[in-house]
Amino acid sequence: MFIQPWDAALDDAEWQNWIADGHDFGQLCVNGPSGPPVVVPTHFTPDDGRLLIHLARPNPVWKAIERDPNVTFTVIGDYAFVPGPWRAKPDTPPTDGVPTSYYAAVQFACRARVIDDPEAKADLLRRQMAHFQPDGDHAPIDPDEPPYGRLLPGIRGLRLDVIDVRAKFKYDDHKPVEHRTAVADRLTRRGQGLDIPTARQQLHRRDRVGTWSP
């Protein structure tokens, strides 16, 4: 992932807070045993320097991980297409503006560990359920009791130990504050897809960055 200096995360807290703010779905990318990489969309749970995942036992990802446990997990969100006229410089025709995409992306370089022990899988699921269903409105996750006991053999757990993190927040931070504010207003008015959370992220960066300078 190419990151311009003005697109970089301001600090680790920025991408950590962004992930914690409901961005818990991404793509697991694994080197294929032969041919192209295996890419699996899935929810994940951050867990003290690790990402926790579970997938169906027939998933083709397992053979790839056995061959090479070095994987990438990528999360993308708060994205929108910004039309050229919105980015035209002052005193130039709107059609001279060059369009772009705004987005946030976090890529985790990880080493994968497969979990097959029933109790260890149950513990992984408990941690995931504590994240996704914090009210506890589910049956006990016990490898010896229904309903999860009979379902656990059909899945495998996956612990991704995070080795490195690359984060990108592409929101025109090298442009003047007035420009970014105007684009955020346009996104809010348009209100399509992820326009509104993109505008919110744009303004968050504006308030923290001001105008980027080398």
C-alpha positions in Angstrom: 0.0 0.0 0.0 1.5 3.3 -1.1 1.2 6.0 1.5 2.0 9.6 0.9 3.4 11.5 3.9 0.1 13.5 4.3 -1.9 10.3 4.2 -0.1 8.5 7.0 -1.7 7.9 10.4 -0.8 10.7 12.8 0.0 8.1 15.5 -0.9 4.6 16.5 -3.9 5.8 18.4 -5.5 7.1 15.2 -5.8 3.7 13.5 -6.4 1.9 16.8 -9.4 4.1 17.5 -10.6 3.8 13.9 -10.6 0.0 14.2 -12.3 0.1 17.6 -15.0 2.4 16.1 -16.9 -0.5 14.5 -14.4 -1.4 11.7 -14.2 -5.1 12.5 -14.7 -6.6 9.0 -12.0 -7.2 6.5 -10.2 -9.5 4.2 -7.7 -12.2 5.1 -5.1 -12.6 2.3 -3.0 -15.7 2.2 -0.4 -16.9 -0.2 -2.0 -19.6 -2.3 -0.4 -23.1 -2.5 -0.5 -22.7 -6.2 -1.9 -19.8 -8.3 -3.3 -16.6 -6.9 -3.6 -15.6 -3.2 -6.6 -16.9 -1.2 -8.7 -14.0 -0.1 -11.4 -14.5 2.6 -13.8 -11.8 3.8 -14.6 -12.1 7.5 -15.3 -10.4 10.8 -12.4 -10.3 13.2 -11.9 -9.4 16.9 -8.9 -7.3 18.0 -7.3 -8.9 21.1 -4.2 -7.4 22.6 -1.9 -7.4 19.6 -3.7 -10.2 17.9 -6.7 -10.7 15.5 -9.1 -13.5 16.3 -11.0 -15.2 13.5 -12.9 -18.5 13.0 -13.8 -20.0 9.6 -15.5 -23.1 8.4 -13.3 -26.3 8.3 -13.8 -26.8 4.5 -12.5 -23.3 3.7 -9.6 -23.4 1.2 -7.6 -21.0 3.3 -6.2 -23.7 5.6 -4.0 -25.4 3.1 -2.5 -22.1 2.1 -1.8 -21.2 5.8 -0.2 -24.6 6.4 2.2 -23.8 3.4 2.9 -20.2 4.5 1.6 -18.8 7.8 2.7 -15.2 6.9 -0.6 -13.4 6.0 -2.1 -10.0 5.5 -5.3 -8.8 6.9 -6.8 -5.6 5.4 -9.6 -3.4 6.6 -11.1 -0.6 4.4 -13.8 1.9 5.2 -15.1 5.5 5.2 -14.6 5.6 1.4 -16.2 7.8 -1.2 -15.6 9.0 -4.8 -14.8 12.7 -5.0 -15.7 14.2 -8.4 -13.3 16.3 -10.3 -15.3 19.6 -10.1 -15.2 19.4 -6.3 -11.4 19.5 -6.5 -10.9 22.2 -9.1 -8.5 25.0 -8.1 -10.0 28.5 -7.5 -10.3 30.5 -10.7 -10.1 27.4 -13.0 -12.9 25.7 -14.9 -14.7 23.0 -12.7 -14.0 20.5 -15.5 -10.3 20.9 -14.9 -10.6 19.3 -11.5 -9.1 15.8 -11.1 -11.3 13.3 -9.3 -10.0 11.1 -6.5 -11.0 8.5 -3.9 -11.1 9.1 -0.2 -10.7 6.2 2.1 -9.2 4.8 5.3 -7.3 1.5 5.2 -5.3 -0.5 7.8 -3.2 -3.5 6.8 -1.9 -5.9 9.3 1.1 -8.1 8.5 0.6 -11.2 10.7 1.8 -14.7 11.4 -1.1 -17.1 11.6 -1.7 -19.8 14.1 -4.4 -22.4 13.6 -6.5 -23.4 16.6 -8.1 -26.9 16.7 -8.3 -27.8 20.4 -12.0 -27.7 21.4 -11.5 -25.7 24.5 -9.2 -23.2 22.8 -11.7 -22.8 20.0 -14.4 -22.2 22.6 -12.3 -19.6 24.3 -11.7 -17.8 21.0 -15.5 -17.8 20.3 -16.1 -16.4 23.8 -13.8 -13.6 23.1 -15.4 -12.9 19.8 -18.9 -13.0 21.3 -17.8 -10.6 24.0 -16.9 -8.2 21.2 -19.9 -8.7 18.9 -22.6 -9.6 21.5 -21.4 -7.8 24.7 -24.9 -8.2 26.3 -24.2 -11.9 26.6 -27.5 -12.8 24.8 -26.3 -16.2 23.7 -26.0 -19.7 25.1 -22.8 -20.7 27.0 -20.0 -21.6 24.7 -19.0 -25.0 26.0 -17.4 -27.7 23.9 -19.4 -30.3 25.8 -22.8 -28.7 25.8 -25.3 -27.8 23.0 -25.6 -25.8 20.9 -22.0 -24.9 20.4 -20.6 -28.3 21.4 -21.9 -29.9 18.3 -20.9 -27.0 16.1 -17.3 -26.5 17.2 -16.0 -29.5 15.1 -17.2 -27.7 11.9 -14.9 -24.7 12.4 -11.2 -23.9 13.0 -9.9 -21.0 15.0 -7.3 -18.6 13.7 -5.1 -16.4 15.8 -3.2 -13.7 13.8 -0.2 -12.4 15.7 0.3 -8.8 14.4 3.9 -8.2 13.3 3.5 -4.8 11.5 0.7 -2.3 10.8 0.4 0.1 7.9 -2.4 2.7 8.0 -3.5 5.2 5.4 -6.1 8.0 5.7 -6.5 9.5 2.3 -8.5 12.7 2.7 -6.6 15.4 0.8 -4.7 16.6 3.9 -2.2 18.4 1.7 -5.0 20.7 0.5 -6.0 23.9 2.3 -8.4 23.6 5.2 -11.1 25.6 3.3 -10.9 23.1 0.4 -11.3 20.0 2.7 -14.2 21.7 4.6 -16.0 22.4 1.3 -15.6 18.8 0.2 -16.8 17.4 3.5 -19.9 19.7 3.1 -20.5 18.3 -0.4 -20.2 14.7 0.8 -22.7 15.4 3.6 -25.2 16.9 1.2 -24.8 14.1 -1.3 -25.3 11.5 1.4 -24.8 8.4 -0.8 -23.2 5.2 0.4 -20.4 6.0 2.9 -20.4 9.7 2.1 -21.4 10.8 5.6 -18.8 8.8 7.6 -16.2 9.8 5.0 -17.1 13.5 5.6 -16.8 12.9 9.3 -13.4 11.3 8.9 -12.4 14.2 6.7 -13.3 16.7 9.3 -11.6 14.7 12.1 -8.4 14.7 10.1 -8.8 18.4 9.3 -9.2 19.2 13.0 -6.1 17.2 13.9 -3.8 18.0 11.0 -4.7 21.5 10.0 -2.7 22.0 6.8 0.0 19.3 6.2 3.5 20.6 5.8 6.8 18.6 5.3 
